[in-house]
Amino acid sequence: MSKKPDTPITPTKLKRRSPVPSDIIIAQEAELKPIAEIAEELGLLPDEFDLYGKYIAKVSPKVLERLADVPDGKYVDVTAITPTPLGEGKTTTTVGLSQALGAHLGKRVITAIRQPSQGPTFGIKGGAAGGGYSQVIPMEEFNLHLTGDIHAITAANNLIAAAIETRMYHETYQSDEALFDRLCPPDEDGQRAFGIGMLGRLENLGIDKTDPNELTKDEKHRFARLNVNRDTLTWRRATDTNDRLLREITVGQSPTEKDFNLKTSFYISVASELMAVLALSTSLDDMRARIGRIVLALDLDGNPITVEDVGVAGAATVLMKDTIKPTLMQTLEGTPVFVHAGPFANIAHGNSSIMADMIGLKLADFVITESGFGSDMGMEKFFDIKCRSQPVRH
C-alpha cells in the first residue's frame, strides 16, 4: 500500500445550546459514533485494533508494517504560554483545530494527546478532555481508567521498587553463597540454570558464561551482590492519586524485616520514568530495552545499577505490554483521537507518544498534537527530545 486510505470521515452534528451548559453536560448529550466505524474510516483493518467496549479501542503497532510505504502526513504541534493552575487552553485549542480541519474542511486529521492523570482529575484541574464544544468523548472514561495504561505502569513501577528493595534486604543478611543459591537454586540433580531475566546482569558484568556452575568465586560475588548504596536509591513507589502523606514514608517496619527499614516516598504514576519510556518507545522491543537501561541507584563503587541488573526488566515489560498500543477515541464532532501516554512536562518531556504519532502520520493528512505545560517547556522538549527520538520520517 503506497497511499493513504481515502474513506471519508463522517462528522457528527453538534447539539449547540444557549447558554452553553457545563462540559460534562455537553459531553453526555453528545452523539457518539461506534469506535469500529471510526477505525474503518481511518482505514484500519479489523485485526489492527481491539475493542474496549463500543466507543474505545486500542490500535496495534503492526499497522505500521502494512503502511510502511505510505508517505507521512503533516505534523502540527499546539503549544501555549505557561498556563494558570487550571491548566486551560491547549487541549481545547488542539481539539477545536482538529474538528475545524476534519469536520468542517473535510481533511483527514487525527488528534494525538496525552492520557490525564487521576491526580489533576480529582484535584483543581478536573480533567483534560478539552472544554465546551471542543472535547474528547466519552469524557468519563477519558479522565478515569480508560484502557488501564496508567494502572499497568503503576504495577510495573512498584514491581521494580519491590524487587530492588527486597534484593537490598537479602544482601544485608546473607552470604554470597546463600544469595547465589537463591538466584540459581540447584535442581534435584544438582544442576543450576540462569533465568532469562539474569542474562542482562551477566552481560553488564562482562560474564559470557551460560552455566552457573562455571562461575568463579569472584564472578559469583559480583553476580549475586548489587551492593546498592542506599543514599543513591532514586526509584520510588507510585500511585495515581494526590496523597500528600505519602511524600515521605518509611518501609520495613514489620518485625520480620529484622530492622531493615528504608526512608522512601511515593510519586504520582505519571511521574514514573516508565511513563516517559512508554511515550518515547517506537516498538515493544524498544520499550523492553529502554526499561532495562533505567538506572535505579549506584553501587558502593559508583557504578549504575539498572532494572536489567535487578532482573525484572522483562517482567515489567510484560505488565506494560498492552500500553504500547495507542487508544482510539473521538471528538464531539466525530473526528478520530489517539490518547496515549501522559508524562508531565516538569519532570519528563511532557508529550504524548511517538507511537501514536507514527501511526497517525500514516493514516491521516494532519496529526494535531500538543506539548504539555508551556512553550518554554513542553514545546522545547517536543523538538529536542521527542522529535529526535523518532525514526527518520520520509
Secondary structure, DSSP 8 states (H G I E B T S, - for coil): --S--------------SS---HHHHHHHS----HHHHHHHHT--GGGEEESSSS-EEE-TTHHHHTTTS---EEEEE--S---TT--SHHHHHHHHHHIIIIIS---EEEEE----HHHHTSSS---SEETTEEEESHHHHHTTTTSHHHHHHHHHHHHHHHHHHHHHHHHH--HHHHHHHHS---TTS-----GGGHHHHHHHT-----GGG--HHHHHHHH---B-GGG----EEESS--GGGSSEEE--SGGGTT--EEE-EEEGGGSHHHHHHHH-SSHHHHHHHHHH-EEEEBTTS-EEEHHHHT-HHHHHHHTGGGGS-EEEEETTS-EEEE-----TTTS--B--HHHHHHHHHH-SEEEEEBSS-IIIIIHHIIIIIHHHS----
